[in-house]
């Protein structure tokens, strides 16, 4: 997996000034506007391109939070990306339950699977475009349905990334800590994020990005105690946001 020749360390600014530029952001926002009232996971999951739902959610959160659109897009691709038609594309109904990765067909399937897991006493699972962990963050959402909603999922992730950027001063470092504060896991995630980010800059389709493999925490079978996306570093008792 190639590493970037130098660290990307940009000044935080409006979302439209991200490396994909105004054209890419405006195009995504135009798609959101065209979708109109249909933009909602449970109303439209059968009719919209699922991958585009994550792209639209990232664009909306970029506009609302100031986190660059290309950063959010790279994170959702790192979290849920899979090859579709030769390009790496995100998936809004992705889940990971105790190391088992699932790409479900709809919001309804995602909701039913999450509810079934909870009924079985399993709360350690990741949900949505940005793979937010229910065990650690479910209480911050009004419901499972809200947590699965791509716009809400993206907004929560963007807010968290923004806080991590304020701490680290670097989007790659913020993305790495978004995933884990364990150096081994964070370094691996930073490397993949950087490769995908570079692919977006160079061509946008990320067709040549390395394939997603089960090497990230909570994506390895048989390691249910591993830490996953947006999971606090338990051994050191380090706070999720802030602290040293």
Secondary structure, DSSP 8 states (H G I E B T S, - for coil): ----SS--------GGGSTTHHHHHHHHHHHHHHHGGG-SHHHHTTTS-HHHHHHHHHHHHHHHH---HHHHHHHHHHHH-EEETTEEE--TTEEEETTEEEE-SSHHHHHHHHHHHHHTT---EEETTTTEEHHHHGGGSS-HHHHHSHHHHHHHHHHHHHHHHHHHS-HHHHHHHHH-SSHHHHHHHHHHHHHHHHHHHHTSS-TTS----TTSTTSSTT-TTS--TT---TTTT--SSS--
